[in-house]
Amino acid sequence: MAQIKAAEMKSLGKEVTKYSKRTIKITREHTEECKRLLTAMGIPYLEAPSEAEAQCAELAKEGKVFAAASEDMDTLVFKTPILLRHLTFSGSRIHEIHLDKLLNGLGLDMIQVGLQWR
């Protein structure tokens, strides 16, 4: 029994280590440094007043950007026409999700999904 418990703990330790390596804490310093770098490179950026996904969705709906990029599927709740996922995963293909095709494939519309109010 003790050997099983030890094996379980060892296995859990490996999982903790694996997922800990994927975790990055972004500080205010990181954000400020990134903004300075973008400014120095002449790259414009926006700061969202609240939800970044909502801001990106609005830009996409207005045709100012091609798509919203996020790992959060809740970006679709803000009715972004196109959502890009997995942009930062090396070795993974980028997923391009079209809201209209997704809804058509599910046989739903915005009202049925509860998105008519946004």
HUGIWO-V790283 format. One record per residue. N is the residue number from 1. RES is the residue in three letters. PSI is psi in radians with two decimals (999 if undefined). NEAR is the number of other ideal C-beta (glycine too) atoms within 8 Angstrom. Layout:
# HUGIWO-V790283
N | RES | PSI | NEAR
N | RES | PSI | NEAR
This chain:
# HUGIWO-V790283
1 | MET | -0.73 | 4
2 | ALA | -0.61 | 5
3 | GLN | -0.67 | 6
4 | ILE | -0.79 | 7
5 | LYS | -0.75 | 8
6 | ALA | -0.72 | 8
7 | ALA | -0.72 | 8
8 | GLU | -0.77 | 8
9 | MET | -0.71 | 8
10 | LYS | -0.76 | 8
11 | SER | -0.76 | 8
12 | LEU | -0.67 | 8
13 | GLY | -0.70 | 8
14 | LYS | -0.72 | 8
15 | GLU | -0.75 | 8
16 | VAL | -0.79 | 8
17 | THR | -0.78 | 8
18 | LYS | -0.84 | 8
19 | TYR | -0.48 | 8
20 | SER | -0.61 | 7
21 | LYS | -0.42 | 6
22 | ARG | -0.22 | 6
23 | THR | 2.23 | 6
24 | ILE | 2.25 | 4
25 | LYS | 2.07 | 4
26 | ILE | 2.14 | 5
27 | THR | 2.97 | 6
28 | ARG | -0.64 | 5
29 | GLU | -0.74 | 6
30 | HIS | -0.79 | 8
31 | THR | -0.81 | 9
32 | GLU | -0.69 | 8
33 | GLU | -0.71 | 8
34 | CYS | -0.75 | 8
35 | LYS | -0.70 | 9
36 | ARG | -0.74 | 8
37 | LEU | -0.82 | 8
38 | LEU | -0.74 | 10
39 | THR | -0.78 | 8
40 | ALA | -0.56 | 6
41 | MET | -0.05 | 6
42 | GLY | 0.40 | 4
43 | ILE | 2.10 | 6
44 | PRO | 2.65 | 4
45 | TYR | 2.81 | 6
46 | LEU | 2.61 | 6
47 | GLU | 2.11 | 4
48 | ALA | 2.38 | 9
49 | PRO | -0.44 | 4
50 | SER | -1.81 | 5
51 | GLU | 2.12 | 7
52 | ALA | -0.67 | 7
53 | GLU | -0.68 | 13
54 | ALA | -0.74 | 10
55 | GLN | -0.79 | 12
56 | CYS | -0.72 | 16
57 | ALA | -0.73 | 13
58 | GLU | -0.76 | 9
59 | LEU | -0.70 | 11
60 | ALA | -0.74 | 15
61 | LYS | -0.60 | 9
62 | GLU | -0.08 | 6
63 | GLY | 0.26 | 5
64 | LYS | -0.38 | 5
65 | VAL | 2.78 | 8
66 | PHE | -0.74 | 4
67 | ALA | 2.94 | 11
68 | ALA | 2.41 | 15
69 | ALA | 2.13 | 8
70 | SER | 2.72 | 11
71 | GLU | -0.21 | 4
72 | ASP | 2.13 | 6
73 | MET | -0.32 | 6
74 | ASP | -0.18 | 7
75 | THR | -0.53 | 13
76 | LEU | -0.46 | 11
77 | VAL | -0.51 | 7
78 | PHE | 0.18 | 14
79 | LYS | 0.67 | 11
80 | THR | 2.29 | 15
81 | PRO | -0.67 | 9
82 | ILE | 2.27 | 12
83 | LEU | 2.26 | 15
84 | LEU | 2.27 | 13
85 | ARG | 2.76 | 11
86 | HIS | 0.59 | 10
87 | LEU | -0.49 | 7
88 | THR | 0.08 | 4
89 | PHE | 1.96 | 6
90 | SER | 2.45 | 4
91 | GLY | 0.06 | 3
92 | SER | 2.55 | 6
93 | ARG | 2.54 | 4
94 | ILE | 2.33 | 8
95 | HIS | 2.18 | 8
96 | GLU | 1.95 | 8
97 | ILE | 2.10 | 10
98 | HIS | 2.09 | 8
99 | LEU | -0.77 | 12
100 | ASP | -0.73 | 7
101 | LYS | -0.67 | 7
102 | LEU | -0.85 | 10
103 | LEU | -0.76 | 11
104 | ASN | -0.75 | 7
105 | GLY | -0.54 | 6
106 | LEU | -0.12 | 6
107 | GLY | 0.57 | 4
108 | LEU | 2.87 | 6
109 | ASP | 3.09 | 6
110 | MET | -0.64 | 8
111 | ILE | -0.76 | 7
112 | GLN | -0.58 | 6
113 | VAL | -0.25 | 8
114 | GLY | 0.40 | 6
115 | LEU | 0.07 | 9
116 | GLN | -0.36 | 6
117 | TRP | -0.11 | 4
118 | ARG | 999 | 6
